[in-house]
Amino acid sequence: MVKVVKIHLISEQFDKAGNRIDYEEVNKILWELQKQTREAKNKTVQLLWEWNNFSSDYVKASGIYPKAKDIFGYSSVHGQANKELRTKLALNSSNLSTTTMDVCKNFNTYKKEVWKGKRSVPSYKSDQPLDLHKDSIKLIYENNEFYVRLALLKKAEFAKYGFKDGFRFKMQVKDNSTKTILERCFDEVYKINASKLLYDQKKKKWKLNLSYSFDNKNISELDKEKILGVDVGVNCPLVASVFGDRDRFIIKGGEIEKFRKSVEARRRSMLEQTKYCGDGRIGHGRKKRTEPALNIGDKIARFRDTTNHKYSRALIEYAVKKGCGTIQMEKLTGITSKSDRFLKDWTYYDLQTKIENKAKEVGINVVYIAPKYTSQRCSKCGYIHKDNRPNQAKFRCLECDFESNADYNASQNIGIKNIDKIIEKDLQKQESEVQVNENK
């Protein structure tokens, strides 16, 4: 299914030195590209019309239709149009190809009416929307805001303006529906298609008509009774498995730990440098002098958000691959380990929220269970004891000697339907056995 969401944009353009480029300067370039788009469309129509006239005369003379490849060296007029326009115009080559292809498709739908005299050959006006190839659109998520970077110029032209990168805009997201769509595009749940950039005369702003598509065909293939148990924790951010299946999905904490060390080293370095800071911050108090170091918190927040998006997306892909129609997780509000403040502060609630949102997109139910005893319970025999897990990484059952990775064992328990009630019965059974033994 293909849909379009319309979003107004605010220019966020910078040069290579990091200086903001005036909005009017950006406008001038975009308006010029509109004119060039008009030129590209009208030139393509001209070539199509000339080709049709040539083909008609050729058939009358020879009795067969000519092949475009024999005349132009390309299999269609589309290829010839790109060749003639590519060297002349500043438009990004992929966008130009999208423009000429659309003109060719449209021409084929109305050319019979033109031949019959029921309509005239179209002539495009100067305020044409800019066509955007899907690869010319890059969504960016920073500080809880969405931005878009658009490749609008070919490389040779791009260098003239001294831009730091492509045309960058802040996206004006005014409702939750639009935000959800952008999140799903960013997470690649939705696919971005060829889109259009146009100028809204009424609001005096540029507007992106973002085309996206999605396919729910996987929903019917998922088994709601097949549960993927997901353990969220300190040792490994995510471990997931289907009960009774030795295969597992695991994300180790190495990436987070590496980032933590680099951030802490950078923070210490910057705090040390504040002792010798320049005159610009001298005399403004400790808060001003330590401002660069404190800003590292923003970097951590961005890393958390991006990482949680990546982890949740990978987990959902695994669930779909396994055919699981249900994901089961412990209801966590945070990690209570005192051993690692950085991991303790990790936004596990945000991670679970992202998992839940992505699961809904593909038709997977999410069920939350009480977190008690899932890490202490043996997934083989059901015996529950705190000493079954001597450390964060290892599980060994005191009753049946079953050994396993502790997080995998926990995910096996979490993946059992109605595990809350089962654990309650297991505890009652163990208490009864203890009482019987004491009475002997």
N, C-alpha and C positions, 0 to 999 in steps of 0.2 A: 504494500500500500504506500502510495506517495502523497505527501502533504507538504504544505508551505506555511512557515511562520514568518510574520513581518516584524522586523525589529529596527527601530531608529538607532543611528550611530552618532557618536561624538568622536571627532578626530583626536588621536593620541599619537601624533607623528613627531619623531625626533630625528635629528641629524646624527652623524657619526660621533660628534663631540658631546652628544647628550642634550643638546638644546632643543627646546620645543619649536616646531615649525608652525608658522602662523596658519590658522584655519583657512584664510582666504587664499593662501598659496596652494594649499591642498585642493581647494575648490577649483582653482584655475586648471590644475592638472586633470582633475576628474571631468570637468566640463569639456576640456579638449579631447579627452578619451571618448566622451559621448559623441562628439562630432566625427571622430575617427570610426566609431562603431557605425554611425549612419553611412559613412563613406564605404565601409566594408560591406554593409548590407546592400546598398544600391549597386555597387560594383558586381556583387555576386548575382543579383537579379539581372543585371545587364548581360553577364556571361551566360546565365541560364537561358535568357530569351534568345540570345544570339545562337546558342547551341541548338535550341529547339527549331529555329528557322533553318539553320544549316542542316540539321537532321532531316527536316521535311524535304528540302531541296535534294538532299543526297538520296533519299528513298525514291523520289520521283525519277532521278537520273539513273540509278543503279538497281533499284528494286530491293535493296537491303539497307538495314539501318547501320550507321557508322558506329564504331567503338571509340569511346572517349580516350582510351589508352593509346589508340593508334594516332589520334590527333594531338592530344595534349601530353601524352606520356604518363597520364594518371587515369585511374579507373573511373573517375567521375569529375564533374565540373567543380565539385567541392575541393578536390586536390589542386586544380588549376587556380581557383580563386585564392587559396592559401598561398600558393607560390607567388602570385602577382602582388598580393597585399602584404605579405610578411616583411619584405624588405622596405616597403614604403611607409608602413604605420608603426607606431610605438606600442601598440597593444601586445600584451602577453600572448605568445604563440598559441598556447593551449586555449586561452579565452577566445582568440580570433578563430580558431578551428571550431569551437562551439558555436560561435556566431554564424559562420558561413554554413555549417551543417544545419542549423535551425532554419536558415533562409531556404536552403535546398529542400528540406522536408516540407516547409510551408508552400513553396512554389509548386510542388507536385500535387498538392491538394486542390489548388485553384487554377492550374494552368489550362484545364479544359474549358473553364468558364471564360478565361481570357481569350482562348481561341474562338469561342463562340460569340465573343463580343459582349458577354454579360457583365464583365467587370474589366477594369483597366489594370495595366501592369502597376504593381505597388511602387510607391516612392516613399522612402522612410524620412521622417523629420529629424531635426538635429538633436532633440532631447531623448535620445535612445537609451534604454537601460543598458548597463554594462553587463555582458554575459560573463559568468564565472564558471570555469571548469572546476569540477569537484576537487581536484588537486591544488587549485589556487586558493582554497579556503582552509585556514587553520584556526581552530578555536583554542583560546588560552584562558586558563582559570587562575586568577591571582587575587589574593586578599578578599576572597568571597565575591569577586566580581568577574564577569565574563568579558573577554575581549576577542576580537577577530583580526587576524592578519591576512590581508588579501594581496595576492600577486597580480598586479594589474599592468605592469610594464615589462617589456622584454629586457633582458639583462643589459644590453648595450645602452638603452635609454635610462634604465634605473640608476646607473652610475652618475648620470648628469646632475641629479638632484641632491646627492650626498646623503641619502636616507640611511639611517642605521639599519633598518630592515624593511620588510614590505609595508604596505599601507596599513597602519594599525588604528583600530577604532575601539572605543569602549561601547559595549552594547547596553542599550537602555532596557533593562528587564523590569517590567512594571507589574508582572503578575506571576503567581506560582506556576501556572500552566506553561508559560514561556520558559521559566527557569527549569522546569522538569524536562522539557523538550531539549534544551541546551545541555543539561546534565547527561541525558541519554545519548545525545550526539557525541559529547565529549568522551563518554564511556564506551562508545562504539556499539551501543545497543541499537541505536538508529544509525543508518548510513547517510552521509551527506551526499547530495546529488548536485548536478549543475544548477546554479542559482543565478540571481540577478541583483545588481546594485543600481538603484535609481534615485533620483532627486525628488523629494517631496516639496513641491512648490508652496503648498499651504503652510507647512511647518518649517520650511527653510532648512531642512535637514536631509542628509542622505539616509536611505532606508535599504536594508538588506532583506530581500525576499529569499529566505533560506529554505531550500527544498530538501526534504529528508524522506527516507523510506524505512519501513520495518516489515518483518515477516514473522508471523506468529505460528508458523507451521509446526514448530517444535512442541507446542502446547499439547496437541493430541497424542504425542509420542511419549509423554511423561506419565509415569505411574505414581499416583498420589499415595499409594501404600508403600512405595519405596522411599525410605528416609535416609538422607545424608546427615549424619551426626557431625556437628562442627564444634570443635573445642577451641576457644579463644583464650590465649594465655601469655605468660611472660617468656617462657623458654622458647616457644614458637608462636608467632602471632596467630597462625591458623593451622589447624590439623583437622582433616575431615575424612570420614570413611563411612561405608555402608556396613551395617552389622553383619558379621560373618565373612566379610570380604577382606582379604589381606592387602589388597591394593589401597593406597591412601593418597590424599592430597595434602601436601605439607609445604608451608612457607617458613623457613628458618629465620631466626632473628638477626642474622649476620648483617643484613643491609641496614637495619635500624641501629645496631651496635656501632657499625662503622661510621654512620652519620653522627651518632651521639658523640663519639670520640673527636671527630673533626670539629663539631660545633663547640664542644667544651674547650678544645685547644685554641680555637679562634677567639672564643670569649675571654679566656685568660690572657691571650696576647693583647687583645684590644683594651682590656682593663688595665694592663700594665702600661700600655702606651698613653693612657689618659694622664699618667703622672708627668708626661713630657709633651702634652698637647699644645697646639699652636695658640697664638693670641686670640683666635676667633672664639675659643671656648674658655679662655682664662677669665676668672672673675665672675662666671655665671653659676657657680655652685657645682656640687657633685653631680646633680641630675643632668645638667647640660654636658658636663665633661664625659659622662659615661653613656651618653645617648647612643653612639654607634654600637656599643656592645649590647645595650638593651634591645636594639633593633633586631638583633639576631633572633629574638623571640618570634618575629614575623616570618623569618626564614624557616624556623622549626614548624610553625603552623602550616606553611605552604607545603613543606615536606610531608607532614602528617596527612594533609588532605589528598595530595597527589598519590601517596603510597596507599592510603585506604581505598582510593578509587581503583588502583591497580590490583590490589589484593582481592577486593570484592568482585571485580570483573573476572579474574582468573578462577575464583571459587565457583561462580555461577556457570562458567563454561564447563567446569569439571562436573557439576551437578547435571547439566544437560547431557553431557557425554555419557554419564552413568544412567540416564533416564530417570533420575529422581524427581518426583513431583512434590516432595516435601523436604524442607531443610529444618533441622531441629537444633536449637542453640540454648545455652544457659542464659538466663536473664541477668546480665552483668551491668553494673553501673561504673565499674572501674576495677583496676588491679590493686590488691591490698598489700602486695609484697613490700617489705621495708628495705629490701636489698638493693633496689635500683629505682631511684626517684624518677629518672627519665622514662623508664618503661611504666612506672606507676602512673605517671601523668599522661601516658599515651591515650588518645581518645578512642577507647574501645567501644564506647557508645556510638560514636560516629561511624566506626567500622561496621558495627552491626546494623546501623541504620542504612548504610550504603548497600550492604548485602540484602537487606529486606527490600529496598527500592528496586534493585536490579532483579531480584527474584520475581517480584510481581510482574515485571516487564515480560518475562518469558513464561508466566503461568505457574510458577512454583510457590507453594504455600510455605509460610514461615511460622514455626511453632516455637514458643519459648517455654523452657522448663526451669524448675528450681535448681540452683547450682549445687545443692548439698549432696555430698558423698559420691558424685560421679567420678571424681579423681581417686577415691579410696576403694571403689567397688571393683572387684575382679570381673571382667567381661566374660570370662569362661565359666566360672562356678558361682558367681554372685556374692562371694564372701566380701564383707565390708570391714575394713580396719585401717586406721590412720597409718600404721606401720607398713601397710602394703606399698606405700610410696615413700621410700627412704630419702629420696631427693627429687628435685624438679624433673630430672630426665628419666629416671628409671622406675619401673613398676615390677614388683615381685609379690605374688600372692602367698601369704603365710599359710593358706589352707591347701592349695593344690599345686603350688610351686610354679604357676604360670608366670613367665617373664615377658616383658614387652616394653616398648617405648611408652612412657607414662602418658604422653599426650594422645598417642594412638589408642591406648586402652580407654582413655576418657571419651574419645570420640566414638568408640564402639558402644559404650554405655549410652551416650547421648543419642545415638542413632536408633535406640530401641523405642518402639511405640509405648506410651504410657509408662516410661521409665520411673517417673515420680512414684507411682503406685507400686511398681515392682520393688523399688528400693525400700519403701515403707514396709512391705511384706517381708523382704529379706531381713530387715532390722528386727522385726517382731519374731521371726523364726530364730534368729541368732540369740535374742534375749531369752526365748523359751528354752533353747538348748542349754544356755548357761545356767538357768534356774534348775533344770533337770539334773545337770551335772553337780550342782551345788547340793542338791537334796540327796544325792546318792551317798 
